[in-house]
Amino acid sequence: MPKNWSAAVIADEAPCGDALTDYDRAHFVIYARLLDAVAAGANEQEVMRLVLAIDPTAEPMRARRRLDSHLCRARWLSAHGYQHLVRQA
């Protein structure tokens, strides 16, 4: 993960599947921030801008796809993906 978490390049769609990827490892902080934002009831537009580095006004469909995809992956990681880390340790 880059020292500055915001320097990580954020894809429009997070990986899918049952394997932990290098992308996942590089984006742990972003996944955690997404889960925290949802738990806190944060405004989705702000989450898209601040956490996912995309302007939802300029690119609404792309921003929605990015949010949905990364949030889905963050939830998978918190429910199942962490087990891959435990096995690797």
C-alpha distance (Angstrom), angle and dihedral (degrees) to the residues before:
residue distance angle dihedral
M1 . . .
P2 3.78 . .
K3 3.80 115.7 .
N4 3.79 87.7 -115.9
W5 3.81 103.5 53.7
S6 3.80 90.9 -157.4
A7 3.81 89.1 61.8
A8 3.81 89.7 70.4
V9 3.79 110.8 107.7
I10 3.77 108.6 -117.3
A11 3.79 115.3 -146.6
D12 3.77 121.3 -145.2
E13 3.78 88.6 -117.5
A14 3.78 128.2 32.1
P15 3.80 118.9 -135.9
C16 3.76 119.2 -85.2
G17 3.76 130.7 -155.6
D18 3.76 136.3 69.6
A19 3.79 99.1 -72.3
L20 3.77 127.6 89.3
T21 3.81 109.0 -121.0
D22 3.79 136.5 -158.1
Y23 3.80 86.3 -110.3
D24 3.81 89.4 57.6
R25 3.79 91.6 49.7
A26 3.80 91.3 49.9
H27 3.81 92.4 48.9
F28 3.83 103.1 44.8
V29 3.80 91.5 116.2
I30 3.79 91.9 51.6
Y31 3.79 91.4 49.1
A32 3.80 90.5 49.6
R33 3.80 92.0 48.2
L34 3.81 90.1 51.2
L35 3.79 92.5 51.2
D36 3.81 90.9 47.0
A37 3.80 91.8 48.6
V38 3.80 92.7 51.2
A39 3.81 91.7 46.9
A40 3.80 89.4 51.1
G41 3.80 92.7 49.1
A42 3.80 93.3 -117.5
N43 3.78 120.9 -179.2
E44 3.81 108.8 -94.1
Q45 3.80 92.8 -138.7
E46 3.80 90.4 56.8
V47 3.80 91.6 45.9
M48 3.79 90.1 52.8
R49 3.81 91.1 50.9
L50 3.79 101.0 39.0
V51 3.78 104.0 33.3
L52 3.79 103.6 25.9
A53 3.81 98.2 33.5
I54 3.79 96.6 -130.8
D55 3.79 132.1 120.0
P56 3.81 107.8 -125.8
T57 3.81 91.4 -165.5
A58 3.80 94.0 56.3
E59 3.82 96.2 37.6
P60 3.82 108.7 20.0
M61 3.81 99.2 163.5
R62 3.80 94.1 44.0
A63 3.81 91.0 46.7
R64 3.81 91.6 49.6
R65 3.81 91.5 49.3
R66 3.81 90.6 48.9
L67 3.80 93.2 49.3
D68 3.79 95.9 44.7
S69 3.79 93.7 45.7
H70 3.81 96.1 47.5
L71 3.77 93.9 42.5
C72 3.79 90.5 51.3
R73 3.79 89.8 50.6
A74 3.80 92.2 46.5
R75 3.80 89.9 53.3
W76 3.80 91.7 47.8
L77 3.79 90.1 49.6
S78 3.80 93.0 50.7
A79 3.80 92.8 46.9
H80 3.81 102.9 36.4
G81 3.79 115.2 -8.5
Y82 3.78 95.3 71.2
Q83 3.81 87.5 69.4
H84 3.82 88.4 69.1
L85 3.80 88.7 58.2
V86 3.78 92.2 50.2
R87 3.80 91.3 51.0
Q88 3.80 91.4 49.3
A89 3.82 92.7 50.6
